[in-house]
Amino acid sequence: MSAPAPPGSRGIDDLLAEARTRLVRVGPHETHRALARGAVLVDIRPAAQRAEHGEIPGAVIIERNVLEWRLDPRSDARLPFTHYDLEVIVTCQEGYTSSLAAAALQDLGLLRATDLEGGFKAWREAGLPTA
């Protein structure tokens, strides 16, 4: 049995629920329409997951460990397309890590950040294009 949780700590279920209260999550078809109007889809999955399951054509690959540095408009390591009004949709494999990542982007000031509900798995199951 593990030791009791430290006072003030929160479990991952609580962190995920709090993050999702701030997001207007989008499904696969809504994400597809958003991409057509210029939104940026960011795939944060590690290379091994992308190799095993596939990719979404046109998604920008930014692995989770560098996401904030690449999309923070204040960062010296930012990508050239990032700006505070960027409509960015984050995806992971099943839509859990992406919720936490999108909330972190909102904390940086990218208030239109959200995530793909159900992640890559939902995209593929919806019959949308994969590579």
C-alpha positions as protocol buffer text, in pm:
chain_id: "A"
residue {
  index: 1
  type: MET
  ca { x: 0 y: 0 z: 0 }
}
residue {
  index: 2
  type: SER
  ca { x: 128 y: 346 z: -84 }
}
residue {
  index: 3
  type: ALA
  ca { x: 167 y: 637 z: 155 }
}
residue {
  index: 4
  type: PRO
  ca { x: -118 y: 886 z: 189 }
}
residue {
  index: 5
  type: ALA
  ca { x: -124 y: 1168 z: -62 }
}
residue {
  index: 6
  type: PRO
  ca { x: 47 y: 1488 z: 50 }
}
residue {
  index: 7
  type: PRO
  ca { x: -187 y: 1766 z: 163 }
}
residue {
  index: 8
  type: GLY
  ca { x: -299 y: 1986 z: -125 }
}
residue {
  index: 9
  type: SER
  ca { x: -205 y: 1737 z: -394 }
}
residue {
  index: 10
  type: ARG
  ca { x: -458 y: 1636 z: -658 }
}
residue {
  index: 11
  type: GLY
  ca { x: -489 y: 1314 z: -853 }
}
residue {
  index: 12
  type: ILE
  ca { x: -472 y: 1292 z: -1230 }
}
residue {
  index: 13
  type: ASP
  ca { x: -850 y: 1242 z: -1257 }
}
residue {
  index: 14
  type: ASP
  ca { x: -902 y: 1576 z: -1081 }
}
residue {
  index: 15
  type: LEU
  ca { x: -640 y: 1751 z: -1297 }
}
residue {
  index: 16
  type: LEU
  ca { x: -798 y: 1612 z: -1615 }
}
residue {
  index: 17
  type: ALA
  ca { x: -1149 y: 1713 z: -1509 }
}
residue {
  index: 18
  type: GLU
  ca { x: -1032 y: 2066 z: -1424 }
}
residue {
  index: 19
  type: ALA
  ca { x: -851 y: 2100 z: -1757 }
}
residue {
  index: 20
  type: ARG
  ca { x: -1160 y: 1990 z: -1948 }
}
residue {
  index: 21
  type: THR
  ca { x: -1382 y: 2249 z: -1777 }
}
residue {
  index: 22
  type: ARG
  ca { x: -1179 y: 2511 z: -1967 }
}
residue {
  index: 23
  type: LEU
  ca { x: -1193 y: 2344 z: -2309 }
}
residue {
  index: 24
  type: VAL
  ca { x: -1452 y: 2336 z: -2582 }
}
residue {
  index: 25
  type: ARG
  ca { x: -1346 y: 1992 z: -2703 }
}
residue {
  index: 26
  type: VAL
  ca { x: -1407 y: 1903 z: -3066 }
}
residue {
  index: 27
  type: GLY
  ca { x: -1485 y: 1571 z: -3229 }
}
residue {
  index: 28
  type: PRO
  ca { x: -1318 y: 1427 z: -3538 }
}
residue {
  index: 29
  type: HIS
  ca { x: -1554 y: 1574 z: -3800 }
}
residue {
  index: 30
  type: GLU
  ca { x: -1554 y: 1917 z: -3633 }
}
residue {
  index: 31
  type: THR
  ca { x: -1173 y: 1902 z: -3624 }
}
residue {
  index: 32
  type: HIS
  ca { x: -1166 y: 1815 z: -3995 }
}
residue {
  index: 33
  type: ARG
  ca { x: -1383 y: 2121 z: -4070 }
}
residue {
  index: 34
  type: ALA
  ca { x: -1163 y: 2340 z: -3847 }
}
residue {
  index: 35
  type: LEU
  ca { x: -854 y: 2234 z: -4042 }
}
residue {
  index: 36
  type: ALA
  ca { x: -1027 y: 2333 z: -4366 }
}
residue {
  index: 37
  type: ARG
  ca { x: -1076 y: 2686 z: -4229 }
}
residue {
  index: 38
  type: GLY
  ca { x: -715 y: 2718 z: -4116 }
}
residue {
  index: 39
  type: ALA
  ca { x: -692 y: 2571 z: -3766 }
}
residue {
  index: 40
  type: VAL
  ca { x: -368 y: 2394 z: -3676 }
}
residue {
  index: 41
  type: LEU
  ca { x: -382 y: 2034 z: -3558 }
}
residue {
  index: 42
  type: VAL
  ca { x: -88 y: 1942 z: -3335 }
}
residue {
  index: 43
  type: ASP
  ca { x: -6 y: 1576 z: -3279 }
}
residue {
  index: 44
  type: ILE
  ca { x: 180 y: 1536 z: -2949 }
}
residue {
  index: 45
  type: ARG
  ca { x: 219 y: 1157 z: -2962 }
}
residue {
  index: 46
  type: PRO
  ca { x: 569 y: 1007 z: -2944 }
}
residue {
  index: 47
  type: ALA
  ca { x: 723 y: 874 z: -3266 }
}
residue {
  index: 48
  type: ALA
  ca { x: 664 y: 511 z: -3164 }
}
residue {
  index: 49
  type: GLN
  ca { x: 288 y: 569 z: -3133 }
}
residue {
  index: 50
  type: ARG
  ca { x: 271 y: 750 z: -3465 }
}
residue {
  index: 51
  type: ALA
  ca { x: 466 y: 468 z: -3633 }
}
residue {
  index: 52
  type: GLU
  ca { x: 239 y: 201 z: -3483 }
}
residue {
  index: 53
  type: HIS
  ca { x: -100 y: 367 z: -3533 }
}
residue {
  index: 54
  type: GLY
  ca { x: -52 y: 617 z: -3816 }
}
residue {
  index: 55
  type: GLU
  ca { x: -77 y: 992 z: -3855 }
}
residue {
  index: 56
  type: ILE
  ca { x: -327 y: 1256 z: -3960 }
}
residue {
  index: 57
  type: PRO
  ca { x: -216 y: 1418 z: -4285 }
}
residue {
  index: 58
  type: GLY
  ca { x: -130 y: 1784 z: -4232 }
}
residue {
  index: 59
  type: ALA
  ca { x: -94 y: 1757 z: -3855 }
}
residue {
  index: 60
  type: VAL
  ca { x: 204 y: 1940 z: -3709 }
}
residue {
  index: 61
  type: ILE
  ca { x: 418 y: 1703 z: -3504 }
}
residue {
  index: 62
  type: ILE
  ca { x: 528 y: 1855 z: -3174 }
}
residue {
  index: 63
  type: GLU
  ca { x: 600 y: 1595 z: -2913 }
}
residue {
  index: 64
  type: ARG
  ca { x: 457 y: 1670 z: -2571 }
}
residue {
  index: 65
  type: ASN
  ca { x: 788 y: 1742 z: -2399 }
}
residue {
  index: 66
  type: VAL
  ca { x: 850 y: 2055 z: -2611 }
}
residue {
  index: 67
  type: LEU
  ca { x: 494 y: 2172 z: -2682 }
}
residue {
  index: 68
  type: GLU
  ca { x: 493 y: 2484 z: -2465 }
}
residue {
  index: 69
  type: TRP
  ca { x: 830 y: 2604 z: -2595 }
}
residue {
  index: 70
  type: ARG
  ca { x: 722 y: 2562 z: -2959 }
}
residue {
  index: 71
  type: LEU
  ca { x: 382 y: 2732 z: -2925 }
}
residue {
  index: 72
  type: ASP
  ca { x: 446 y: 3006 z: -2668 }
}
residue {
  index: 73
  type: PRO
  ca { x: 455 y: 3331 z: -2868 }
}
residue {
  index: 74
  type: ARG
  ca { x: 707 y: 3464 z: -2609 }
}
residue {
  index: 75
  type: SER
  ca { x: 951 y: 3175 z: -2652 }
}
residue {
  index: 76
  type: ASP
  ca { x: 1275 y: 3199 z: -2846 }
}
residue {
  index: 77
  type: ALA
  ca { x: 1206 y: 2838 z: -2956 }
}
residue {
  index: 78
  type: ARG
  ca { x: 857 y: 2914 z: -3090 }
}
residue {
  index: 79
  type: LEU
  ca { x: 746 y: 2800 z: -3434 }
}
residue {
  index: 80
  type: PRO
  ca { x: 695 y: 3086 z: -3683 }
}
residue {
  index: 81
  type: PHE
  ca { x: 318 y: 3032 z: -3719 }
}
residue {
  index: 82
  type: THR
  ca { x: 232 y: 3065 z: -3351 }
}
residue {
  index: 83
  type: HIS
  ca { x: 40 y: 3366 z: -3219 }
}
residue {
  index: 84
  type: TYR
  ca { x: -205 y: 3431 z: -2937 }
}
residue {
  index: 85
  type: ASP
  ca { x: -516 y: 3404 z: -3155 }
}
residue {
  index: 86
  type: LEU
  ca { x: -407 y: 3071 z: -3306 }
}
residue {
  index: 87
  type: GLU
  ca { x: -685 y: 2814 z: -3333 }
}
residue {
  index: 88
  type: VAL
  ca { x: -494 y: 2506 z: -3226 }
}
residue {
  index: 89
  type: ILE
  ca { x: -636 y: 2159 z: -3171 }
}
residue {
  index: 90
  type: VAL
  ca { x: -414 y: 1912 z: -2988 }
}
residue {
  index: 91
  type: THR
  ca { x: -437 y: 1538 z: -3041 }
}
residue {
  index: 92
  type: CYS
  ca { x: -288 y: 1240 z: -2868 }
}
residue {
  index: 93
  type: GLN
  ca { x: -382 y: 873 z: -2905 }
}
residue {
  index: 94
  type: GLU
  ca { x: -710 y: 869 z: -2710 }
}
residue {
  index: 95
  type: GLY
  ca { x: -775 y: 1226 z: -2595 }
}
residue {
  index: 96
  type: TYR
  ca { x: -642 y: 1235 z: -2240 }
}
residue {
  index: 97
  type: THR
  ca { x: -294 y: 1387 z: -2257 }
}
residue {
  index: 98
  type: SER
  ca { x: -421 y: 1626 z: -2523 }
}
residue {
  index: 99
  type: SER
  ca { x: -667 y: 1780 z: -2276 }
}
residue {
  index: 100
  type: LEU
  ca { x: -388 y: 1853 z: -2028 }
}
residue {
  index: 101
  type: ALA
  ca { x: -171 y: 1991 z: -2310 }
}
residue {
  index: 102
  type: ALA
  ca { x: -445 y: 2217 z: -2447 }
}
residue {
  index: 103
  type: ALA
  ca { x: -508 y: 2358 z: -2098 }
}
residue {
  index: 104
  type: ALA
  ca { x: -134 y: 2429 z: -2066 }
}
residue {
  index: 105
  type: LEU
  ca { x: -148 y: 2619 z: -2398 }
}
residue {
  index: 106
  type: GLN
  ca { x: -440 y: 2824 z: -2265 }
}
residue {
  index: 107
  type: ASP
  ca { x: -224 y: 2907 z: -1961 }
}
residue {
  index: 108
  type: LEU
  ca { x: 31 y: 3050 z: -2207 }
}
residue {
  index: 109
  type: GLY
  ca { x: -236 y: 3277 z: -2357 }
}
residue {
  index: 110
  type: LEU
  ca { x: -347 y: 3067 z: -2656 }
}
residue {
  index: 111
  type: LEU
  ca { x: -708 y: 3093 z: -2549 }
}
residue {
  index: 112
  type: ARG
  ca { x: -845 y: 2916 z: -2858 }
}
residue {
  index: 113
  type: ALA
  ca { x: -651 y: 2598 z: -2778 }
}
residue {
  index: 114
  type: THR
  ca { x: -855 y: 2281 z: -2739 }
}
residue {
  index: 115
  type: ASP
  ca { x: -822 y: 1911 z: -2810 }
}
residue {
  index: 116
  type: LEU
  ca { x: -959 y: 1636 z: -3029 }
}
residue {
  index: 117
  type: GLU
  ca { x: -1205 y: 1437 z: -2821 }
}
residue {
  index: 118
  type: GLY
  ca { x: -1110 y: 1070 z: -2845 }
}
residue {
  index: 119
  type: GLY
  ca { x: -777 y: 1154 z: -3010 }
}
residue {
  index: 120
  type: PHE
  ca { x: -629 y: 981 z: -3312 }
}
residue {
  index: 121
  type: LYS
  ca { x: -829 y: 668 z: -3234 }
}
residue {
  index: 122
  type: ALA
  ca { x: -1159 y: 857 z: -3274 }
}
residue {
  index: 123
  type: TRP
  ca { x: -1032 y: 1027 z: -3593 }
}
residue {
  index: 124
  type: ARG
  ca { x: -948 y: 688 z: -3746 }
}
residue {
  index: 125
  type: GLU
  ca { x: -1277 y: 532 z: -3632 }
}
residue {
  index: 126
  type: ALA
  ca { x: -1464 y: 822 z: -3795 }
}
residue {
  index: 127
  type: GLY
  ca { x: -1314 y: 716 z: -4128 }
}
residue {
  index: 128
  type: LEU
  ca { x: -1115 y: 1036 z: -4175 }
}
residue {
  index: 129
  type: PRO
  ca { x: -784 y: 1031 z: -4368 }
}
residue {
  index: 130
  type: THR
  ca { x: -476 y: 877 z: -4208 }
}
residue {
  index: 131
  type: ALA
  ca { x: -127 y: 805 z: -4332 }
}
